[in-house]
Amino acid sequence: MAQPEIRAEIERARTHLARGEPLRALRVLDQTSWADLHWPEYWQLRAEAFLSLGEFRHAASSAREGLTDTPDHLPLLQLYTQALLELKQWDRAQETLAQALELYPHDSRLQELAQQLKEGLKAGPEATPIPRKSPRRPDPARPAPPEGWLVPLVLLLLAAGVTVFWLWRYLYS
């Protein structure tokens, strides 16, 4: 796509977002060829759409992706911090906010996010989720998997049955 076409698509997505249609905005953005241009507006709109849908992990991922190309882009820093706060990832939010406040010390939105971070930290360490995988617990409604010897036995019986059928068919035909 040429730059004017991409700009038009980004504006179309922005219009959908302003109307409160984040899914349509994401569909428009998904059809936009952004790979060669690395436009931070693309990632900004994606992050805004995901935030409005309550998809905070996707919002953080989109904002972080945009920050790889333009680490000083203020709206992306704001969105990334906001998504991290929603995810209660206080440490990462604090790091990002410190970086953003170094670049933009007088930004009112960053000041609001800093206040949210302080309130989140006051909530205590129990509010911070531990990002580790927990082992799966068996679901009582789900049947237990077959024993380790049962599957090979079934396969052996099936192979024997096919062999007997083949022999019977060719010997008595």
CNS distance restraints for C-alpha pairs under 8 A (distance, minus, plus):
assign (resid   1 and name CA) (resid   5 and name CA) 6.17 0.50 0.50
assign (resid   1 and name CA) (resid   6 and name CA) 6.35 0.50 0.50
assign (resid   1 and name CA) (resid  32 and name CA) 7.84 0.50 0.50
assign (resid   1 and name CA) (resid  33 and name CA) 6.26 0.50 0.50
assign (resid   2 and name CA) (resid   6 and name CA) 6.33 0.50 0.50
assign (resid   3 and name CA) (resid   7 and name CA) 6.05 0.50 0.50
assign (resid   4 and name CA) (resid   8 and name CA) 6.15 0.50 0.50
assign (resid   5 and name CA) (resid   9 and name CA) 6.27 0.50 0.50
assign (resid   6 and name CA) (resid  10 and name CA) 6.14 0.50 0.50
assign (resid   6 and name CA) (resid  32 and name CA) 6.45 0.50 0.50
assign (resid   6 and name CA) (resid  33 and name CA) 7.22 0.50 0.50
assign (resid   6 and name CA) (resid  34 and name CA) 7.66 0.50 0.50
assign (resid   7 and name CA) (resid  11 and name CA) 6.18 0.50 0.50
assign (resid   8 and name CA) (resid  12 and name CA) 6.13 0.50 0.50
assign (resid   9 and name CA) (resid  13 and name CA) 6.21 0.50 0.50
assign (resid   9 and name CA) (resid  28 and name CA) 6.67 0.50 0.50
assign (resid   9 and name CA) (resid  29 and name CA) 7.20 0.50 0.50
assign (resid   9 and name CA) (resid  32 and name CA) 6.68 0.50 0.50
assign (resid  10 and name CA) (resid  14 and name CA) 6.14 0.50 0.50
assign (resid  10 and name CA) (resid  28 and name CA) 7.80 0.50 0.50
assign (resid  10 and name CA) (resid  29 and name CA) 6.92 0.50 0.50
assign (resid  10 and name CA) (resid  32 and name CA) 7.91 0.50 0.50
assign (resid  10 and name CA) (resid  41 and name CA) 7.54 0.50 0.50
assign (resid  10 and name CA) (resid  42 and name CA) 6.73 0.50 0.50
assign (resid  11 and name CA) (resid  15 and name CA) 6.15 0.50 0.50
assign (resid  12 and name CA) (resid  16 and name CA) 6.39 0.50 0.50
assign (resid  12 and name CA) (resid  25 and name CA) 7.46 0.50 0.50
assign (resid  12 and name CA) (resid  28 and name CA) 7.35 0.50 0.50
assign (resid  13 and name CA) (resid  17 and name CA) 6.22 0.50 0.50
assign (resid  13 and name CA) (resid  24 and name CA) 7.27 0.50 0.50
assign (resid  13 and name CA) (resid  25 and name CA) 4.23 0.50 0.50
assign (resid  13 and name CA) (resid  26 and name CA) 7.15 0.50 0.50
assign (resid  13 and name CA) (resid  28 and name CA) 5.79 0.50 0.50
assign (resid  13 and name CA) (resid  29 and name CA) 6.51 0.50 0.50
assign (resid  13 and name CA) (resid  45 and name CA) 7.43 0.50 0.50
assign (resid  14 and name CA) (resid  18 and name CA) 6.16 0.50 0.50
assign (resid  14 and name CA) (resid  25 and name CA) 6.83 0.50 0.50
assign (resid  14 and name CA) (resid  45 and name CA) 6.82 0.50 0.50
assign (resid  15 and name CA) (resid  19 and name CA) 6.28 0.50 0.50
assign (resid  15 and name CA) (resid  25 and name CA) 7.84 0.50 0.50
assign (resid  16 and name CA) (resid  20 and name CA) 6.41 0.50 0.50
assign (resid  16 and name CA) (resid  21 and name CA) 5.05 0.50 0.50
assign (resid  16 and name CA) (resid  22 and name CA) 6.51 0.50 0.50
assign (resid  16 and name CA) (resid  24 and name CA) 6.26 0.50 0.50
assign (resid  16 and name CA) (resid  25 and name CA) 5.24 0.50 0.50
assign (resid  17 and name CA) (resid  21 and name CA) 5.22 0.50 0.50
assign (resid  17 and name CA) (resid  22 and name CA) 5.16 0.50 0.50
assign (resid  17 and name CA) (resid  24 and name CA) 7.89 0.50 0.50
assign (resid  17 and name CA) (resid  25 and name CA) 5.85 0.50 0.50
assign (resid  17 and name CA) (resid  45 and name CA) 7.93 0.50 0.50
assign (resid  17 and name CA) (resid  49 and name CA) 6.68 0.50 0.50
assign (resid  21 and name CA) (resid  25 and name CA) 6.43 0.50 0.50
assign (resid  22 and name CA) (resid  26 and name CA) 6.19 0.50 0.50
assign (resid  22 and name CA) (resid  49 and name CA) 4.73 0.50 0.50
assign (resid  22 and name CA) (resid  50 and name CA) 7.30 0.50 0.50
assign (resid  22 and name CA) (resid  52 and name CA) 6.87 0.50 0.50
assign (resid  22 and name CA) (resid  53 and name CA) 6.95 0.50 0.50
assign (resid  23 and name CA) (resid  27 and name CA) 6.27 0.50 0.50
assign (resid  23 and name CA) (resid  49 and name CA) 7.24 0.50 0.50
assign (resid  24 and name CA) (resid  28 and name CA) 6.26 0.50 0.50
assign (resid  25 and name CA) (resid  29 and name CA) 6.21 0.50 0.50
assign (resid  25 and name CA) (resid  45 and name CA) 7.89 0.50 0.50
assign (resid  25 and name CA) (resid  46 and name CA) 7.89 0.50 0.50
assign (resid  25 and name CA) (resid  49 and name CA) 6.99 0.50 0.50
assign (resid  26 and name CA) (resid  30 and name CA) 6.00 0.50 0.50
assign (resid  26 and name CA) (resid  46 and name CA) 6.37 0.50 0.50
assign (resid  26 and name CA) (resid  49 and name CA) 6.79 0.50 0.50
assign (resid  27 and name CA) (resid  31 and name CA) 6.52 0.50 0.50
assign (resid  28 and name CA) (resid  32 and name CA) 6.55 0.50 0.50
assign (resid  29 and name CA) (resid  42 and name CA) 7.08 0.50 0.50
assign (resid  29 and name CA) (resid  46 and name CA) 7.39 0.50 0.50
assign (resid  34 and name CA) (resid  38 and name CA) 6.02 0.50 0.50
assign (resid  34 and name CA) (resid  39 and name CA) 6.77 0.50 0.50
assign (resid  34 and name CA) (resid  42 and name CA) 7.32 0.50 0.50
assign (resid  38 and name CA) (resid  42 and name CA) 8.00 0.50 0.50
assign (resid  38 and name CA) (resid  66 and name CA) 7.67 0.50 0.50
assign (resid  38 and name CA) (resid  69 and name CA) 6.83 0.50 0.50
assign (resid  39 and name CA) (resid  43 and name CA) 7.26 0.50 0.50
assign (resid  39 and name CA) (resid  66 and name CA) 7.69 0.50 0.50
assign (resid  40 and name CA) (resid  44 and name CA) 6.04 0.50 0.50
assign (resid  40 and name CA) (resid  66 and name CA) 5.34 0.50 0.50
assign (resid  40 and name CA) (resid  67 and name CA) 7.63 0.50 0.50
assign (resid  40 and name CA) (resid  69 and name CA) 7.68 0.50 0.50
assign (resid  40 and name CA) (resid  70 and name CA) 6.88 0.50 0.50
assign (resid  40 and name CA) (resid  73 and name CA) 7.47 0.50 0.50
assign (resid  40 and name CA) (resid  76 and name CA) 7.64 0.50 0.50
assign (resid  41 and name CA) (resid  45 and name CA) 6.04 0.50 0.50
assign (resid  42 and name CA) (resid  46 and name CA) 6.32 0.50 0.50
assign (resid  42 and name CA) (resid  66 and name CA) 7.96 0.50 0.50
assign (resid  43 and name CA) (resid  47 and name CA) 6.06 0.50 0.50
assign (resid  43 and name CA) (resid  62 and name CA) 5.49 0.50 0.50
assign (resid  43 and name CA) (resid  63 and name CA) 5.84 0.50 0.50
assign (resid  43 and name CA) (resid  65 and name CA) 7.07 0.50 0.50
assign (resid  43 and name CA) (resid  66 and name CA) 5.19 0.50 0.50
assign (resid  43 and name CA) (resid  76 and name CA) 7.69 0.50 0.50
assign (resid  44 and name CA) (resid  48 and name CA) 6.14 0.50 0.50
assign (resid  44 and name CA) (resid  62 and name CA) 7.42 0.50 0.50
assign (resid  44 and name CA) (resid  63 and name CA) 6.26 0.50 0.50
assign (resid  44 and name CA) (resid  66 and name CA) 7.24 0.50 0.50
assign (resid  44 and name CA) (resid  75 and name CA) 6.86 0.50 0.50
assign (resid  44 and name CA) (resid  76 and name CA) 5.72 0.50 0.50
assign (resid  44 and name CA) (resid  79 and name CA) 7.57 0.50 0.50
assign (resid  45 and name CA) (resid  49 and name CA) 6.05 0.50 0.50
assign (resid  46 and name CA) (resid  50 and name CA) 6.18 0.50 0.50
assign (resid  46 and name CA) (resid  59 and name CA) 6.97 0.50 0.50
assign (resid  46 and name CA) (resid  62 and name CA) 6.25 0.50 0.50
assign (resid  46 and name CA) (resid  63 and name CA) 7.85 0.50 0.50
assign (resid  47 and name CA) (resid  51 and name CA) 6.06 0.50 0.50
assign (resid  47 and name CA) (resid  58 and name CA) 7.16 0.50 0.50
assign (resid  47 and name CA) (resid  59 and name CA) 4.15 0.50 0.50
assign (resid  47 and name CA) (resid  60 and name CA) 6.80 0.50 0.50
assign (resid  47 and name CA) (resid  61 and name CA) 7.83 0.50 0.50
assign (resid  47 and name CA) (resid  62 and name CA) 5.30 0.50 0.50
assign (resid  47 and name CA) (resid  63 and name CA) 5.61 0.50 0.50
assign (resid  47 and name CA) (resid  79 and name CA) 6.72 0.50 0.50
assign (resid  47 and name CA) (resid  80 and name CA) 7.92 0.50 0.50
assign (resid  48 and name CA) (resid  52 and name CA) 6.20 0.50 0.50
assign (resid  48 and name CA) (resid  59 and name CA) 6.90 0.50 0.50
assign (resid  48 and name CA) (resid  79 and name CA) 7.14 0.50 0.50
assign (resid  49 and name CA) (resid  53 and name CA) 6.34 0.50 0.50
assign (resid  49 and name CA) (resid  59 and name CA) 7.64 0.50 0.50
assign (resid  50 and name CA) (resid  54 and name CA) 6.20 0.50 0.50
assign (resid  50 and name CA) (resid  55 and name CA) 5.00 0.50 0.50
assign (resid  50 and name CA) (resid  56 and name CA) 6.54 0.50 0.50
assign (resid  50 and name CA) (resid  58 and name CA) 6.19 0.50 0.50
assign (resid  50 and name CA) (resid  59 and name CA) 4.94 0.50 0.50
assign (resid  51 and name CA) (resid  55 and name CA) 5.69 0.50 0.50
assign (resid  51 and name CA) (resid  56 and name CA) 5.67 0.50 0.50
assign (resid  51 and name CA) (resid  59 and name CA) 5.61 0.50 0.50
assign (resid  51 and name CA) (resid  83 and name CA) 7.07 0.50 0.50
assign (resid  55 and name CA) (resid  59 and name CA) 6.21 0.50 0.50
assign (resid  56 and name CA) (resid  60 and name CA) 6.07 0.50 0.50
assign (resid  56 and name CA) (resid  83 and name CA) 5.26 0.50 0.50
assign (resid  56 and name CA) (resid  84 and name CA) 7.59 0.50 0.50
assign (resid  56 and name CA) (resid  86 and name CA) 6.65 0.50 0.50
assign (resid  56 and name CA) (resid  87 and name CA) 6.51 0.50 0.50
assign (resid  57 and name CA) (resid  61 and name CA) 6.12 0.50 0.50
assign (resid  57 and name CA) (resid  83 and name CA) 7.14 0.50 0.50
assign (resid  57 and name CA) (resid  87 and name CA) 7.33 0.50 0.50
assign (resid  58 and name CA) (resid  62 and name CA) 6.07 0.50 0.50
assign (resid  59 and name CA) (resid  63 and name CA) 6.18 0.50 0.50
assign (resid  59 and name CA) (resid  79 and name CA) 7.61 0.50 0.50
assign (resid  59 and name CA) (resid  80 and name CA) 7.22 0.50 0.50
assign (resid  59 and name CA) (resid  83 and name CA) 6.18 0.50 0.50
assign (resid  60 and name CA) (resid  64 and name CA) 5.97 0.50 0.50
assign (resid  60 and name CA) (resid  79 and name CA) 7.39 0.50 0.50
assign (resid  60 and name CA) (resid  80 and name CA) 5.12 0.50 0.50
assign (resid  60 and name CA) (resid  81 and name CA) 7.93 0.50 0.50
assign (resid  60 and name CA) (resid  83 and name CA) 5.26 0.50 0.50
assign (resid  60 and name CA) (resid  84 and name CA) 6.55 0.50 0.50
assign (resid  61 and name CA) (resid  65 and name CA) 6.10 0.50 0.50
assign (resid  62 and name CA) (resid  66 and name CA) 6.38 0.50 0.50
assign (resid  63 and name CA) (resid  67 and name CA) 6.21 0.50 0.50
assign (resid  63 and name CA) (resid  76 and name CA) 5.39 0.50 0.50
assign (resid  63 and name CA) (resid  77 and name CA) 7.36 0.50 0.50
assign (resid  63 and name CA) (resid  79 and name CA) 6.45 0.50 0.50
assign (resid  63 and name CA) (resid  80 and name CA) 5.23 0.50 0.50
assign (resid  64 and name CA) (resid  68 and name CA) 6.48 0.50 0.50
assign (resid  64 and name CA) (resid  76 and name CA) 7.71 0.50 0.50
assign (resid  64 and name CA) (resid  80 and name CA) 6.50 0.50 0.50
assign (resid  65 and name CA) (resid  69 and name CA) 7.53 0.50 0.50
assign (resid  66 and name CA) (resid  70 and name CA) 6.40 0.50 0.50
assign (resid  66 and name CA) (resid  71 and name CA) 7.74 0.50 0.50
assign (resid  66 and name CA) (resid  76 and name CA) 6.97 0.50 0.50
assign (resid  67 and name CA) (resid  71 and name CA) 4.37 0.50 0.50
assign (resid  67 and name CA) (resid  72 and name CA) 7.27 0.50 0.50
assign (resid  67 and name CA) (resid  73 and name CA) 6.96 0.50 0.50
assign (resid  67 and name CA) (resid  76 and name CA) 6.61 0.50 0.50
assign (resid  67 and name CA) (resid  77 and name CA) 7.43 0.50 0.50
assign (resid  71 and name CA) (resid  77 and name CA) 7.84 0.50 0.50
assign (resid  72 and name CA) (resid  77 and name CA) 7.37 0.50 0.50
assign (resid  72 and name CA) (resid 100 and name CA) 7.54 0.50 0.50
assign (resid  72 and name CA) (resid 103 and name CA) 7.27 0.50 0.50
assign (resid  73 and name CA) (resid  77 and name CA) 6.28 0.50 0.50
assign (resid  74 and name CA) (resid  78 and name CA) 6.17 0.50 0.50
assign (resid  74 and name CA) (resid 100 and name CA) 7.37 0.50 0.50
assign (resid  74 and name CA) (resid 104 and name CA) 7.79 0.50 0.50
assign (resid  75 and name CA) (resid  79 and name CA) 6.12 0.50 0.50
assign (resid  76 and name CA) (resid  80 and name CA) 5.91 0.50 0.50
assign (resid  77 and name CA) (resid  81 and name CA) 6.09 0.50 0.50
assign (resid  77 and name CA) (resid  96 and name CA) 7.15 0.50 0.50
assign (resid  77 and name CA) (resid  97 and name CA) 7.68 0.50 0.50
assign (resid  77 and name CA) (resid 100 and name CA) 6.37 0.50 0.50
assign (resid  78 and name CA) (resid  82 and name CA) 6.09 0.50 0.50
assign (resid  78 and name CA) (resid 100 and name CA) 7.95 0.50 0.50
assign (resid  78 and name CA) (resid 109 and name CA) 7.26 0.50 0.50
assign (resid  78 and name CA) (resid 110 and name CA) 6.52 0.50 0.50
assign (resid  78 and name CA) (resid 113 and name CA) 7.90 0.50 0.50
assign (resid  79 and name CA) (resid  83 and name CA) 6.08 0.50 0.50
assign (resid  80 and name CA) (resid  84 and name CA) 6.20 0.50 0.50
assign (resid  80 and name CA) (resid  93 and name CA) 7.98 0.50 0.50
assign (resid  80 and name CA) (resid  96 and name CA) 7.84 0.50 0.50
assign (resid  81 and name CA) (resid  85 and name CA) 6.15 0.50 0.50
assign (resid  81 and name CA) (resid  93 and name CA) 5.23 0.50 0.50
assign (resid  81 and name CA) (resid  96 and name CA) 6.28 0.50 0.50
assign (resid  81 and name CA) (resid  97 and name CA) 6.38 0.50 0.50
assign (resid  81 and name CA) (resid 113 and name CA) 7.34 0.50 0.50
assign (resid  82 and name CA) (resid  86 and name CA) 6.24 0.50 0.50
assign (resid  82 and name CA) (resid  93 and name CA) 7.86 0.50 0.50
assign (resid  82 and name CA) (resid 113 and name CA) 6.84 0.50 0.50
assign (resid  83 and name CA) (resid  87 and name CA) 6.22 0.50 0.50
assign (resid  84 and name CA) (resid  88 and name CA) 6.09 0.50 0.50
assign (resid  84 and name CA) (resid  89 and name CA) 5.31 0.50 0.50
assign (resid  84 and name CA) (resid  90 and name CA) 7.10 0.50 0.50
assign (resid  84 and name CA) (resid  92 and name CA) 6.95 0.50 0.50
assign (resid  84 and name CA) (resid  93 and name CA) 5.37 0.50 0.50
assign (resid  85 and name CA) (resid  89 and name CA) 6.00 0.50 0.50
assign (resid  85 and name CA) (resid  90 and name CA) 6.40 0.50 0.50
assign (resid  85 and name CA) (resid  93 and name CA) 6.15 0.50 0.50
assign (resid  85 and name CA) (resid 116 and name CA) 7.64 0.50 0.50
assign (resid  85 and name CA) (resid 117 and name CA) 6.79 0.50 0.50
assign (resid  85 and name CA) (resid 120 and name CA) 7.85 0.50 0.50
assign (resid  88 and name CA) (resid 120 and name CA) 7.51 0.50 0.50
assign (resid  88 and name CA) (resid 127 and name CA) 6.91 0.50 0.50
assign (resid  88 and name CA) (resid 128 and name CA) 5.62 0.50 0.50
assign (resid  88 and name CA) (resid 129 and name CA) 6.78 0.50 0.50
assign (resid  89 and name CA) (resid  93 and name CA) 6.14 0.50 0.50
assign (resid  89 and name CA) (resid 128 and name CA) 6.31 0.50 0.50
assign (resid  89 and name CA) (resid 129 and name CA) 7.13 0.50 0.50
assign (resid  90 and name CA) (resid  94 and name CA) 5.95 0.50 0.50
assign (resid  90 and name CA) (resid 117 and name CA) 6.95 0.50 0.50
assign (resid  90 and name CA) (resid 120 and name CA) 7.44 0.50 0.50
assign (resid  90 and name CA) (resid 121 and name CA) 7.06 0.50 0.50
assign (resid  90 and name CA) (resid 128 and name CA) 6.87 0.50 0.50
assign (resid  91 and name CA) (resid  95 and name CA) 6.31 0.50 0.50
assign (resid  92 and name CA) (resid  96 and name CA) 6.17 0.50 0.50
assign (resid  93 and name CA) (resid  97 and name CA) 5.92 0.50 0.50
assign (resid  93 and name CA) (resid 117 and name CA) 7.55 0.50 0.50
assign (resid  94 and name CA) (resid  98 and name CA) 6.03 0.50 0.50
assign (resid  94 and name CA) (resid 117 and name CA) 7.26 0.50 0.50
assign (resid  95 and name CA) (resid  99 and name CA) 6.33 0.50 0.50
assign (resid  96 and name CA) (resid 100 and name CA) 6.14 0.50 0.50
assign (resid  97 and name CA) (resid 101 and name CA) 5.96 0.50 0.50
assign (resid  97 and name CA) (resid 110 and name CA) 7.20 0.50 0.50
assign (resid  97 and name CA) (resid 113 and name CA) 7.83 0.50 0.50
assign (resid  97 and name CA) (resid 114 and name CA) 7.02 0.50 0.50
assign (resid  98 and name CA) (resid 102 and name CA) 6.24 0.50 0.50
assign (resid  99 and name CA) (resid 103 and name CA) 6.66 0.50 0.50
assign (resid 100 and name CA) (resid 104 and name CA) 5.93 0.50 0.50
assign (resid 100 and name CA) (resid 105 and name CA) 7.60 0.50 0.50
assign (resid 100 and name CA) (resid 110 and name CA) 7.53 0.50 0.50
assign (resid 101 and name CA) (resid 105 and name CA) 4.48 0.50 0.50
assign (resid 101 and name CA) (resid 106 and name CA) 7.66 0.50 0.50
assign (resid 101 and name CA) (resid 107 and name CA) 7.77 0.50 0.50
assign (resid 101 and name CA) (resid 110 and name CA) 6.93 0.50 0.50
assign (resid 106 and name CA) (resid 111 and name CA) 7.69 0.50 0.50
assign (resid 107 and name CA) (resid 111 and name CA) 6.42 0.50 0.50
assign (resid 108 and name CA) (resid 112 and name CA) 6.31 0.50 0.50
assign (resid 109 and name CA) (resid 113 and name CA) 6.28 0.50 0.50
assign (resid 110 and name CA) (resid 114 and name CA) 6.10 0.50 0.50
assign (resid 111 and name CA) (resid 115 and name CA) 6.33 0.50 0.50
assign (resid 112 and name CA) (resid 116 and name CA) 6.33 0.50 0.50
assign (resid 113 and name CA) (resid 117 and name CA) 6.13 0.50 0.50
assign (resid 114 and name CA) (resid 118 and name CA) 6.30 0.50 0.50
assign (resid 115 and name CA) (resid 119 and name CA) 6.31 0.50 0.50
assign (resid 116 and name CA) (resid 120 and name CA) 6.09 0.50 0.50
assign (resid 117 and name CA) (resid 121 and name CA) 6.11 0.50 0.50
assign (resid 118 and name CA) (resid 122 and name CA) 6.20 0.50 0.50
assign (resid 119 and name CA) (resid 123 and name CA) 6.47 0.50 0.50
assign (resid 120 and name CA) (resid 124 and name CA) 7.39 0.50 0.50
assign (resid 120 and name CA) (resid 127 and name CA) 7.70 0.50 0.50
assign (resid 121 and name CA) (resid 125 and name CA) 7.27 0.50 0.50
assign (resid 123 and name CA) (resid 127 and name CA) 6.39 0.50 0.50
assign (resid 124 and name CA) (resid 128 and name CA) 7.70 0.50 0.50
assign (resid 138 and name CA) (resid 142 and name CA) 7.68 0.50 0.50
assign (resid 146 and name CA) (resid 150 and name CA) 6.31 0.50 0.50
assign (resid 146 and name CA) (resid 151 and name CA) 7.19 0.50 0.50
assign (resid 147 and name CA) (resid 151 and name CA) 7.43 0.50 0.50
assign (resid 148 and name CA) (resid 152 and name CA) 7.77 0.50 0.50
assign (resid 149 and name CA) (resid 153 and name CA) 6.29 0.50 0.50
assign (resid 150 and name CA) (resid 154 and name CA) 6.23 0.50 0.50
assign (resid 151 and name CA) (resid 155 and name CA) 6.28 0.50 0.50
assign (resid 152 and name CA) (resid 156 and name CA) 6.08 0.50 0.50
assign (resid 153 and name CA) (resid 157 and name CA) 6.19 0.50 0.50
assign (resid 154 and name CA) (resid 158 and name CA) 6.10 0.50 0.50
assign (resid 155 and name CA) (resid 159 and name CA) 6.16 0.50 0.50
assign (resid 156 and name CA) (resid 160 and name CA) 6.17 0.50 0.50
assign (resid 157 and name CA) (resid 161 and name CA) 6.08 0.50 0.50
assign (resid 158 and name CA) (resid 162 and name CA) 6.24 0.50 0.50
assign (resid 159 and name CA) (resid 163 and name CA) 6.18 0.50 0.50
assign (resid 160 and name CA) (resid 164 and name CA) 6.15 0.50 0.50
assign (resid 161 and name CA) (resid 165 and name CA) 6.08 0.50 0.50
assign (resid 162 and name CA) (resid 166 and name CA) 6.10 0.50 0.50
assign (resid 163 and name CA) (resid 167 and name CA) 6.17 0.50 0.50
assign (resid 164 and name CA) (resid 168 and name CA) 6.01 0.50 0.50
assign (resid 165 and name CA) (resid 169 and name CA) 6.01 0.50 0.50
assign (resid 166 and name CA) (resid 170 and name CA) 6.25 0.50 0.50
assign (resid 167 and name CA) (resid 171 and name CA) 5.80 0.50 0.50
assign (resid 168 and name CA) (resid 172 and name CA) 5.84 0.50 0.50
assign (resid 169 and name CA) (resid 173 and name CA) 5.86 0.50 0.50
